[in-house]
Amino acid sequence: MKIKNIASNKKFMITGGAGFIGSSLIRFLINETNIQLLNIDKLTYAGNLQSLKDVSDNSRYQFFQGDICDKKTISKLLNDFQPDVVMHLAAETHVDRSIEDPSRFIKTNVLGTLAMLECAREYWSNINKRDFIFHHISTDEVYGSLNETDLFTEQSNYDPSSPYSASKASSDHLVRAWYRTYGLPVIITNCSNNYGPYQFPEKLIPLIILNALDRKPLPVYGNGQNIRDWLYVADHVSALYNVVIKGKIGETYNIGGHNEKTNMEVVNTICEILDQLVPLKFEEKKNDYNMQSSIKSIQSYKDLITFVDDRLGHDFRYAINSSKIQKELNWMPKESFKTGLKKTIVWYLSNLSWCKNIEDKKYYHERLGVLSKENN
């Protein structure tokens, strides 16, 4: 049954809809609402239309391959499609890649958001400033690193550590400025670490799953004690929908999963679930392996864990206080970390062809964000 509310039959423009969170959002909106969708995605390495295969033939869905920095194209799409809501997810997102190439993150995340805001402002003016929302989807990394007890709130000071988080902090500031200066109706959300099906395998959870299945080393940065709050992607997109439907213009909402885990806890839990679902065969346990690590035999996937040099500027801990969205919009995450993680692992085990398509894009699970000594 479709969700019945004020958003039914409205039009949503989604930027970055072929990415991990964007594709999950689109699948949710097509399957659970009557909304008409226009998806704009540049289809960079992390964009994958295979993630939208199940909804691509739906009459309420349209796709346009384009760059959010291209103001002429974005303006035409806005004026032609006439959306009631723009949900802006298009971004470069991987911290390690931002260490290697920060300029690409500034271009997409800052200048691209600037272009989107200017096009949205012009469009909003052209439609006589009727009901419209520009929803900017951001990250908790803009707040920087936490100690062992504090939580990020919507009032937390910005203190980004990486080129990625600095670019997202910049885009957040631009969105607020367009609200305060021009009155553009905006909402901002900042989420914790997402995980789930269709995530590009440069990120920790899918990387560990796929490396384990290939019997490759499972890289853990530093001592593995860095802490993240993990949010199942389906919970995140339901929160995004709630924000657009019930949120207040000009407000910021933090979205967390209530699942703080060290990186070591995450990796160990993945290994434990894989030991249950895909137990190693007796022959595998006996055999030697040609690996980068010194492991010669394995009894469990945990034996593949390998500690590597820590990420540059690695924040110690992220954790979100989600009380505002819980109290004001009545949203709570449904998945515990263990249930969400098991669903994620089962999905990857059942969709290895999707993973192969990623490898065809020339990503082979290599370490990113490592600078040469000359650059340090």
Contacts in CASP RR format, 6 or more apart in sequence:
PFRMAT RR
TARGET T0000
AUTHOR 0000-0000-0000
METHOD contacts of the structure
MODEL  1
MKIKNIASNKKFMITGGAGFIGSSLIRFLINETNIQLLNIDKLTYAGNLQ
SLKDVSDNSRYQFFQGDICDKKTISKLLNDFQPDVVMHLAAETHVDRSIE
DPSRFIKTNVLGTLAMLECAREYWSNINKRDFIFHHISTDEVYGSLNETD
LFTEQSNYDPSSPYSASKASSDHLVRAWYRTYGLPVIITNCSNNYGPYQF
PEKLIPLIILNALDRKPLPVYGNGQNIRDWLYVADHVSALYNVVIKGKIG
ETYNIGGHNEKTNMEVVNTICEILDQLVPLKFEEKKNDYNMQSSIKSIQS
YKDLITFVDDRLGHDFRYAINSSKIQKELNWMPKESFKTGLKKTIVWYLS
NLSWCKNIEDKKYYHERLGVLSKENN
2 8 0 8 1.000
2 32 0 8 1.000
2 33 0 8 1.000
2 34 0 8 1.000
3 32 0 8 1.000
3 33 0 8 1.000
5 245 0 8 1.000
6 245 0 8 1.000
7 33 0 8 1.000
7 35 0 8 1.000
7 85 0 8 1.000
7 241 0 8 1.000
7 244 0 8 1.000
7 245 0 8 1.000
8 33 0 8 1.000
8 34 0 8 1.000
8 35 0 8 1.000
9 34 0 8 1.000
9 35 0 8 1.000
9 36 0 8 1.000
10 35 0 8 1.000
10 36 0 8 1.000
10 84 0 8 1.000
10 85 0 8 1.000
11 35 0 8 1.000
11 36 0 8 1.000
11 37 0 8 1.000
11 38 0 8 1.000
11 81 0 8 1.000
11 82 0 8 1.000
11 83 0 8 1.000
11 84 0 8 1.000
11 85 0 8 1.000
12 29 0 8 1.000
12 35 0 8 1.000
12 36 0 8 1.000
12 37 0 8 1.000
12 38 0 8 1.000
12 83 0 8 1.000
12 84 0 8 1.000
12 85 0 8 1.000
12 86 0 8 1.000
12 87 0 8 1.000
12 244 0 8 1.000
13 37 0 8 1.000
13 38 0 8 1.000
13 40 0 8 1.000
13 77 0 8 1.000
13 78 0 8 1.000
13 81 0 8 1.000
13 83 0 8 1.000
13 85 0 8 1.000
13 86 0 8 1.000
13 87 0 8 1.000
14 22 0 8 1.000
14 25 0 8 1.000
14 26 0 8 1.000
14 37 0 8 1.000
14 38 0 8 1.000
14 39 0 8 1.000
14 40 0 8 1.000
14 87 0 8 1.000
14 89 0 8 1.000
15 40 0 8 1.000
15 41 0 8 1.000
15 68 0 8 1.000
15 86 0 8 1.000
15 87 0 8 1.000
15 88 0 8 1.000
15 89 0 8 1.000
15 90 0 8 1.000
15 116 0 8 1.000
16 22 0 8 1.000
16 39 0 8 1.000
16 40 0 8 1.000
16 41 0 8 1.000
16 42 0 8 1.000
16 47 0 8 1.000
16 89 0 8 1.000
16 90 0 8 1.000
16 91 0 8 1.000
17 23 0 8 1.000
17 25 0 8 1.000
17 26 0 8 1.000
17 39 0 8 1.000
17 40 0 8 1.000
17 41 0 8 1.000
17 47 0 8 1.000
17 52 0 8 1.000
17 89 0 8 1.000
17 90 0 8 1.000
18 39 0 8 1.000
18 41 0 8 1.000
18 43 0 8 1.000
18 47 0 8 1.000
18 48 0 8 1.000
18 49 0 8 1.000
18 51 0 8 1.000
18 52 0 8 1.000
18 63 0 8 1.000
19 41 0 8 1.000
19 46 0 8 1.000
19 47 0 8 1.000
19 48 0 8 1.000
19 51 0 8 1.000
19 89 0 8 1.000
19 198 0 8 1.000
19 200 0 8 1.000
20 46 0 8 1.000
20 51 0 8 1.000
20 194 0 8 1.000
20 196 0 8 1.000
20 198 0 8 1.000
20 199 0 8 1.000
20 200 0 8 1.000
20 203 0 8 1.000
20 233 0 8 1.000
21 89 0 8 1.000
21 137 0 8 1.000
21 194 0 8 1.000
21 233 0 8 1.000
21 236 0 8 1.000
21 237 0 8 1.000
22 89 0 8 1.000
22 237 0 8 1.000
23 48 0 8 1.000
23 51 0 8 1.000
23 52 0 8 1.000
23 198 0 8 1.000
24 196 0 8 1.000
24 197 0 8 1.000
24 198 0 8 1.000
24 233 0 8 1.000
24 234 0 8 1.000
24 236 0 8 1.000
24 237 0 8 1.000
25 87 0 8 1.000
25 89 0 8 1.000
25 237 0 8 1.000
25 240 0 8 1.000
25 241 0 8 1.000
26 37 0 8 1.000
26 39 0 8 1.000
26 52 0 8 1.000
26 55 0 8 1.000
26 61 0 8 1.000
27 52 0 8 1.000
27 54 0 8 1.000
27 55 0 8 1.000
28 234 0 8 1.000
28 237 0 8 1.000
28 238 0 8 1.000
28 241 0 8 1.000
29 35 0 8 1.000
29 37 0 8 1.000
29 241 0 8 1.000
30 37 0 8 1.000
30 55 0 8 1.000
30 58 0 8 1.000
30 60 0 8 1.000
30 61 0 8 1.000
31 55 0 8 1.000
33 241 0 8 1.000
34 60 0 8 1.000
35 60 0 8 1.000
36 60 0 8 1.000
36 61 0 8 1.000
36 62 0 8 1.000
37 60 0 8 1.000
37 61 0 8 1.000
37 62 0 8 1.000
38 62 0 8 1.000
38 63 0 8 1.000
38 64 0 8 1.000
38 77 0 8 1.000
38 81 0 8 1.000
38 83 0 8 1.000
39 52 0 8 1.000
39 61 0 8 1.000
39 62 0 8 1.000
39 63 0 8 1.000
39 64 0 8 1.000
40 64 0 8 1.000
40 65 0 8 1.000
40 66 0 8 1.000
40 68 0 8 1.000
40 74 0 8 1.000
40 77 0 8 1.000
40 90 0 8 1.000
41 47 0 8 1.000
41 63 0 8 1.000
41 65 0 8 1.000
41 66 0 8 1.000
41 90 0 8 1.000
42 65 0 8 1.000
42 66 0 8 1.000
42 67 0 8 1.000
42 68 0 8 1.000
42 90 0 8 1.000
43 49 0 8 1.000
43 65 0 8 1.000
44 92 0 8 1.000
45 200 0 8 1.000
45 361 0 8 1.000
45 362 0 8 1.000
45 363 0 8 1.000
46 93 0 8 1.000
46 94 0 8 1.000
46 200 0 8 1.000
46 202 0 8 1.000
47 200 0 8 1.000
48 198 0 8 1.000
48 200 0 8 1.000
48 354 0 8 1.000
48 357 0 8 1.000
48 358 0 8 1.000
49 56 0 8 1.000
49 63 0 8 1.000
50 354 0 8 1.000
50 357 0 8 1.000
51 198 0 8 1.000
51 354 0 8 1.000
52 61 0 8 1.000
52 63 0 8 1.000
55 61 0 8 1.000
56 63 0 8 1.000
62 81 0 8 1.000
64 77 0 8 1.000
66 73 0 8 1.000
67 73 0 8 1.000
68 74 0 8 1.000
68 88 0 8 1.000
68 90 0 8 1.000
68 108 0 8 1.000
68 112 0 8 1.000
68 113 0 8 1.000
68 115 0 8 1.000
68 116 0 8 1.000
69 107 0 8 1.000
69 108 0 8 1.000
69 111 0 8 1.000
69 112 0 8 1.000
69 115 0 8 1.000
70 115 0 8 1.000
71 115 0 8 1.000
71 118 0 8 1.000
71 119 0 8 1.000
74 115 0 8 1.000
74 116 0 8 1.000
74 119 0 8 1.000
75 119 0 8 1.000
75 122 0 8 1.000
75 123 0 8 1.000
78 86 0 8 1.000
78 119 0 8 1.000
78 120 0 8 1.000
78 122 0 8 1.000
78 123 0 8 1.000
79 123 0 8 1.000
79 126 0 8 1.000
82 127 0 8 1.000
83 132 0 8 1.000
84 131 0 8 1.000
84 132 0 8 1.000
84 133 0 8 1.000
85 132 0 8 1.000
85 133 0 8 1.000
85 135 0 8 1.000
85 244 0 8 1.000
86 116 0 8 1.000
86 120 0 8 1.000
86 132 0 8 1.000
86 133 0 8 1.000
86 134 0 8 1.000
86 135 0 8 1.000
87 135 0 8 1.000
87 137 0 8 1.000
87 240 0 8 1.000
87 244 0 8 1.000
88 113 0 8 1.000
88 116 0 8 1.000
88 134 0 8 1.000
88 135 0 8 1.000
88 136 0 8 1.000
88 137 0 8 1.000
89 137 0 8 1.000
90 108 0 8 1.000
90 112 0 8 1.000
91 108 0 8 1.000
91 109 0 8 1.000
91 167 0 8 1.000
91 168 0 8 1.000
91 171 0 8 1.000
92 98 0 8 1.000
92 104 0 8 1.000
92 105 0 8 1.000
92 108 0 8 1.000
92 109 0 8 1.000
92 164 0 8 1.000
92 167 0 8 1.000
93 139 0 8 1.000
93 164 0 8 1.000
94 164 0 8 1.000
94 202 0 8 1.000
94 203 0 8 1.000
94 368 0 8 1.000
95 141 0 8 1.000
95 162 0 8 1.000
95 164 0 8 1.000
95 165 0 8 1.000
95 311 0 8 1.000
96 202 0 8 1.000
96 311 0 8 1.000
96 367 0 8 1.000
96 368 0 8 1.000
96 369 0 8 1.000
97 104 0 8 1.000
97 105 0 8 1.000
97 164 0 8 1.000
97 202 0 8 1.000
97 368 0 8 1.000
97 369 0 8 1.000
98 104 0 8 1.000
98 105 0 8 1.000
98 162 0 8 1.000
98 163 0 8 1.000
98 164 0 8 1.000
98 167 0 8 1.000
99 162 0 8 1.000
99 163 0 8 1.000
99 311 0 8 1.000
99 312 0 8 1.000
99 368 0 8 1.000
99 369 0 8 1.000
99 371 0 8 1.000
100 368 0 8 1.000
100 369 0 8 1.000
100 371 0 8 1.000
102 163 0 8 1.000
102 167 0 8 1.000
105 163 0 8 1.000
105 164 0 8 1.000
105 167 0 8 1.000
106 163 0 8 1.000
106 167 0 8 1.000
106 170 0 8 1.000
108 167 0 8 1.000
109 164 0 8 1.000
109 167 0 8 1.000
109 168 0 8 1.000
109 170 0 8 1.000
109 171 0 8 1.000
110 167 0 8 1.000
110 170 0 8 1.000
110 171 0 8 1.000
110 174 0 8 1.000
113 136 0 8 1.000
113 171 0 8 1.000
113 174 0 8 1.000
113 175 0 8 1.000
114 174 0 8 1.000
116 134 0 8 1.000
117 134 0 8 1.000
117 174 0 8 1.000
117 175 0 8 1.000
117 178 0 8 1.000
117 184 0 8 1.000
120 132 0 8 1.000
120 134 0 8 1.000
120 184 0 8 1.000
121 178 0 8 1.000
121 182 0 8 1.000
121 184 0 8 1.000
123 132 0 8 1.000
124 132 0 8 1.000
124 184 0 8 1.000
124 185 0 8 1.000
132 185 0 8 1.000
133 185 0 8 1.000
133 186 0 8 1.000
133 187 0 8 1.000
133 244 0 8 1.000
133 249 0 8 1.000
134 175 0 8 1.000
134 178 0 8 1.000
134 184 0 8 1.000
134 185 0 8 1.000
134 186 0 8 1.000
134 187 0 8 1.000
135 186 0 8 1.000
135 187 0 8 1.000
135 188 0 8 1.000
135 189 0 8 1.000
135 240 0 8 1.000
135 243 0 8 1.000
135 244 0 8 1.000
136 171 0 8 1.000
136 172 0 8 1.000
136 175 0 8 1.000
136 186 0 8 1.000
136 187 0 8 1.000
136 188 0 8 1.000
136 189 0 8 1.000
137 189 0 8 1.000
137 191 0 8 1.000
137 240 0 8 1.000
138 168 0 8 1.000
138 171 0 8 1.000
138 172 0 8 1.000
138 188 0 8 1.000
138 189 0 8 1.000
138 190 0 8 1.000
138 191 0 8 1.000
139 165 0 8 1.000
139 168 0 8 1.000
139 190 0 8 1.000
139 191 0 8 1.000
140 152 0 8 1.000
140 190 0 8 1.000
140 191 0 8 1.000
140 192 0 8 1.000
140 229 0 8 1.000
140 254 0 8 1.000
140 256 0 8 1.000
140 318 0 8 1.000
140 320 0 8 1.000
141 160 0 8 1.000
141 161 0 8 1.000
141 162 0 8 1.000
141 164 0 8 1.000
141 165 0 8 1.000
141 168 0 8 1.000
141 315 0 8 1.000
141 318 0 8 1.000
142 158 0 8 1.000
142 160 0 8 1.000
142 165 0 8 1.000
142 168 0 8 1.000
142 169 0 8 1.000
142 172 0 8 1.000
142 190 0 8 1.000
143 152 0 8 1.000
143 156 0 8 1.000
143 157 0 8 1.000
143 158 0 8 1.000
143 159 0 8 1.000
143 160 0 8 1.000
143 190 0 8 1.000
143 318 0 8 1.000
144 158 0 8 1.000
144 159 0 8 1.000
144 160 0 8 1.000
144 161 0 8 1.000
144 165 0 8 1.000
144 315 0 8 1.000
144 318 0 8 1.000
145 159 0 8 1.000
145 161 0 8 1.000
145 315 0 8 1.000
145 316 0 8 1.000
145 317 0 8 1.000
145 318 0 8 1.000
146 152 0 8 1.000
146 315 0 8 1.000
146 316 0 8 1.000
146 317 0 8 1.000
146 318 0 8 1.000
146 319 0 8 1.000
147 316 0 8 1.000
147 317 0 8 1.000
148 317 0 8 1.000
150 319 0 8 1.000
151 319 0 8 1.000
151 320 0 8 1.000
151 321 0 8 1.000
152 190 0 8 1.000
152 254 0 8 1.000
152 318 0 8 1.000
152 319 0 8 1.000
152 320 0 8 1.000
152 321 0 8 1.000
153 254 0 8 1.000
153 321 0 8 1.000
153 324 0 8 1.000
154 190 0 8 1.000
154 251 0 8 1.000
154 252 0 8 1.000
154 253 0 8 1.000
154 254 0 8 1.000
154 324 0 8 1.000
158 169 0 8 1.000
158 172 0 8 1.000
158 173 0 8 1.000
160 166 0 8 1.000
160 168 0 8 1.000
160 169 0 8 1.000
161 313 0 8 1.000
161 314 0 8 1.000
161 315 0 8 1.000
162 312 0 8 1.000
162 313 0 8 1.000
162 315 0 8 1.000
172 188 0 8 1.000
172 190 0 8 1.000
175 186 0 8 1.000
175 188 0 8 1.000
176 186 0 8 1.000
176 188 0 8 1.000
176 250 0 8 1.000
178 184 0 8 1.000
178 186 0 8 1.000
179 185 0 8 1.000
179 186 0 8 1.000
179 249 0 8 1.000
179 250 0 8 1.000
185 249 0 8 1.000
185 250 0 8 1.000
186 249 0 8 1.000
186 250 0 8 1.000
187 243 0 8 1.000
187 244 0 8 1.000
187 247 0 8 1.000
187 248 0 8 1.000
187 249 0 8 1.000
187 250 0 8 1.000
187 251 0 8 1.000
187 252 0 8 1.000
187 253 0 8 1.000
188 250 0 8 1.000
188 251 0 8 1.000
188 252 0 8 1.000
188 253 0 8 1.000
189 239 0 8 1.000
189 240 0 8 1.000
189 243 0 8 1.000
189 252 0 8 1.000
189 253 0 8 1.000
189 254 0 8 1.000
189 255 0 8 1.000
190 252 0 8 1.000
190 253 0 8 1.000
190 254 0 8 1.000
190 255 0 8 1.000
190 320 0 8 1.000
191 231 0 8 1.000
191 236 0 8 1.000
191 239 0 8 1.000
191 254 0 8 1.000
191 255 0 8 1.000
191 256 0 8 1.000
191 320 0 8 1.000
192 228 0 8 1.000
192 229 0 8 1.000
192 230 0 8 1.000
192 231 0 8 1.000
192 255 0 8 1.000
192 256 0 8 1.000
192 257 0 8 1.000
192 318 0 8 1.000
192 319 0 8 1.000
192 320 0 8 1.000
193 228 0 8 1.000
193 229 0 8 1.000
193 230 0 8 1.000
193 231 0 8 1.000
193 318 0 8 1.000
194 231 0 8 1.000
194 232 0 8 1.000
194 233 0 8 1.000
194 236 0 8 1.000
195 203 0 8 1.000
195 205 0 8 1.000
195 206 0 8 1.000
195 230 0 8 1.000
195 231 0 8 1.000
195 232 0 8 1.000
195 233 0 8 1.000
195 340 0 8 1.000
195 341 0 8 1.000
195 344 0 8 1.000
196 205 0 8 1.000
196 206 0 8 1.000
196 232 0 8 1.000
196 233 0 8 1.000
196 234 0 8 1.000
196 340 0 8 1.000
196 343 0 8 1.000
196 344 0 8 1.000
196 347 0 8 1.000
197 233 0 8 1.000
197 343 0 8 1.000
197 344 0 8 1.000
197 347 0 8 1.000
197 348 0 8 1.000
197 351 0 8 1.000
198 347 0 8 1.000
198 354 0 8 1.000
199 205 0 8 1.000
199 206 0 8 1.000
199 233 0 8 1.000
199 344 0 8 1.000
200 206 0 8 1.000
200 358 0 8 1.000
200 363 0 8 1.000
201 207 0 8 1.000
201 209 0 8 1.000
201 210 0 8 1.000
201 355 0 8 1.000
201 358 0 8 1.000
201 363 0 8 1.000
201 365 0 8 1.000
202 363 0 8 1.000
202 365 0 8 1.000
202 368 0 8 1.000
204 263 0 8 1.000
204 266 0 8 1.000
204 267 0 8 1.000
205 266 0 8 1.000
205 270 0 8 1.000
205 341 0 8 1.000
205 344 0 8 1.000
206 344 0 8 1.000
206 348 0 8 1.000
206 355 0 8 1.000
207 219 0 8 1.000
207 365 0 8 1.000
208 218 0 8 1.000
208 266 0 8 1.000
208 267 0 8 1.000
208 270 0 8 1.000
208 271 0 8 1.000
209 270 0 8 1.000
209 274 0 8 1.000
209 344 0 8 1.000
209 345 0 8 1.000
209 348 0 8 1.000
210 348 0 8 1.000
210 355 0 8 1.000
210 365 0 8 1.000
211 217 0 8 1.000
211 218 0 8 1.000
211 219 0 8 1.000
211 304 0 8 1.000
211 365 0 8 1.000
212 218 0 8 1.000
212 270 0 8 1.000
212 271 0 8 1.000
212 274 0 8 1.000
212 301 0 8 1.000
212 304 0 8 1.000
213 274 0 8 1.000
213 278 0 8 1.000
213 348 0 8 1.000
213 349 0 8 1.000
213 352 0 8 1.000
214 365 0 8 1.000
215 284 0 8 1.000
215 289 0 8 1.000
215 291 0 8 1.000
215 298 0 8 1.000
215 304 0 8 1.000
216 291 0 8 1.000
216 304 0 8 1.000
216 365 0 8 1.000
217 291 0 8 1.000
217 292 0 8 1.000
217 293 0 8 1.000
217 295 0 8 1.000
217 304 0 8 1.000
217 305 0 8 1.000
217 306 0 8 1.000
218 267 0 8 1.000
218 271 0 8 1.000
218 301 0 8 1.000
218 304 0 8 1.000
218 305 0 8 1.000
218 306 0 8 1.000
219 306 0 8 1.000
219 307 0 8 1.000
219 308 0 8 1.000
219 367 0 8 1.000
220 263 0 8 1.000
220 264 0 8 1.000
220 267 0 8 1.000
220 305 0 8 1.000
220 306 0 8 1.000
220 307 0 8 1.000
220 308 0 8 1.000
221 263 0 8 1.000
221 307 0 8 1.000
221 308 0 8 1.000
221 309 0 8 1.000
221 310 0 8 1.000
221 311 0 8 1.000
221 314 0 8 1.000
222 307 0 8 1.000
222 308 0 8 1.000
222 309 0 8 1.000
222 310 0 8 1.000
222 314 0 8 1.000
223 264 0 8 1.000
223 307 0 8 1.000
224 262 0 8 1.000
224 263 0 8 1.000
224 264 0 8 1.000
224 267 0 8 1.000
224 307 0 8 1.000
225 262 0 8 1.000
225 263 0 8 1.000
225 264 0 8 1.000
226 262 0 8 1.000
226 263 0 8 1.000
226 314 0 8 1.000
226 315 0 8 1.000
226 316 0 8 1.000
226 317 0 8 1.000
227 260 0 8 1.000
227 261 0 8 1.000
227 262 0 8 1.000
227 263 0 8 1.000
227 316 0 8 1.000
227 317 0 8 1.000
227 318 0 8 1.000
227 319 0 8 1.000
228 260 0 8 1.000
228 261 0 8 1.000
228 263 0 8 1.000
228 266 0 8 1.000
228 317 0 8 1.000
228 318 0 8 1.000
229 256 0 8 1.000
229 257 0 8 1.000
229 258 0 8 1.000
229 259 0 8 1.000
229 260 0 8 1.000
229 318 0 8 1.000
229 319 0 8 1.000
229 320 0 8 1.000
230 257 0 8 1.000
230 259 0 8 1.000
230 260 0 8 1.000
230 261 0 8 1.000
230 266 0 8 1.000
230 337 0 8 1.000
231 255 0 8 1.000
231 256 0 8 1.000
231 257 0 8 1.000
231 259 0 8 1.000
231 333 0 8 1.000
232 257 0 8 1.000
232 333 0 8 1.000
232 334 0 8 1.000
232 335 0 8 1.000
232 340 0 8 1.000
232 343 0 8 1.000
232 344 0 8 1.000
234 334 0 8 1.000
234 335 0 8 1.000
235 257 0 8 1.000
235 333 0 8 1.000
235 334 0 8 1.000
235 335 0 8 1.000
236 255 0 8 1.000
238 331 0 8 1.000
238 334 0 8 1.000
239 253 0 8 1.000
239 255 0 8 1.000
239 325 0 8 1.000
239 329 0 8 1.000
239 331 0 8 1.000
239 333 0 8 1.000
240 255 0 8 1.000
242 325 0 8 1.000
242 329 0 8 1.000
242 330 0 8 1.000
242 331 0 8 1.000
243 253 0 8 1.000
243 325 0 8 1.000
243 329 0 8 1.000
246 328 0 8 1.000
246 329 0 8 1.000
246 330 0 8 1.000
247 253 0 8 1.000
247 328 0 8 1.000
247 329 0 8 1.000
248 328 0 8 1.000
253 324 0 8 1.000
253 325 0 8 1.000
253 328 0 8 1.000
253 329 0 8 1.000
254 320 0 8 1.000
254 321 0 8 1.000
254 322 0 8 1.000
254 324 0 8 1.000
254 325 0 8 1.000
255 320 0 8 1.000
255 322 0 8 1.000
255 325 0 8 1.000
255 331 0 8 1.000
256 320 0 8 1.000
256 322 0 8 1.000
256 333 0 8 1.000
257 320 0 8 1.000
257 322 0 8 1.000
257 333 0 8 1.000
258 322 0 8 1.000
258 333 0 8 1.000
259 333 0 8 1.000
259 336 0 8 1.000
259 337 0 8 1.000
260 317 0 8 1.000
260 319 0 8 1.000
261 269 0 8 1.000
261 337 0 8 1.000
266 341 0 8 1.000
267 305 0 8 1.000
268 302 0 8 1.000
268 305 0 8 1.000
269 337 0 8 1.000
269 338 0 8 1.000
269 341 0 8 1.000
270 301 0 8 1.000
270 341 0 8 1.000
270 345 0 8 1.000
271 300 0 8 1.000
271 301 0 8 1.000
271 302 0 8 1.000
271 304 0 8 1.000
271 305 0 8 1.000
272 302 0 8 1.000
273 341 0 8 1.000
273 342 0 8 1.000
273 345 0 8 1.000
274 301 0 8 1.000
274 345 0 8 1.000
275 300 0 8 1.000
275 301 0 8 1.000
275 302 0 8 1.000
277 345 0 8 1.000
277 346 0 8 1.000
277 349 0 8 1.000
278 349 0 8 1.000
280 298 0 8 1.000
280 299 0 8 1.000
280 300 0 8 1.000
280 301 0 8 1.000
284 298 0 8 1.000
285 297 0 8 1.000
285 298 0 8 1.000
285 299 0 8 1.000
286 297 0 8 1.000
287 297 0 8 1.000
288 296 0 8 1.000
288 297 0 8 1.000
289 295 0 8 1.000
289 296 0 8 1.000
289 297 0 8 1.000
289 298 0 8 1.000
291 304 0 8 1.000
292 306 0 8 1.000
293 304 0 8 1.000
293 306 0 8 1.000
295 303 0 8 1.000
295 304 0 8 1.000
295 306 0 8 1.000
297 303 0 8 1.000
298 304 0 8 1.000
308 367 0 8 1.000
309 370 0 8 1.000
311 369 0 8 1.000
312 369 0 8 1.000
312 371 0 8 1.000
322 331 0 8 1.000
325 331 0 8 1.000
326 332 0 8 1.000
335 343 0 8 1.000
348 355 0 8 1.000
END
